[in-house]
Amino acid sequence: MLNIKYFGTSHCFVIGTLITMEDGQKPIEELFLGMYQGDGYVNTSGWSPKEESDFYGSRGGTYH
């Protein structure tokens, strides 16, 4: 199990940065996909906050 803690700062990662997980090394983007899509979040990249709210009824459960 990988635990990520948020300390109130933003962190940037280069796409393809390898992280070590229980089942080997994986690109960082796979971690975030698993965290969000695995919990039922919907990717709304490129959408405005109003478009998200209009389409889904709220912005909850979305990420970009």
Secondary structure as UniProt FT lines:
FT   TURN            15..16
FT   STRAND          18..21
FT   TURN            22..23
FT   STRAND          24..27
FT   HELIX           28..37
FT   TURN            38..40
FT   STRAND          42..43
FT   TURN            45..46
FT   HELIX           49..56
FT   TURN            60..61
FT   STRAND          62..63
//
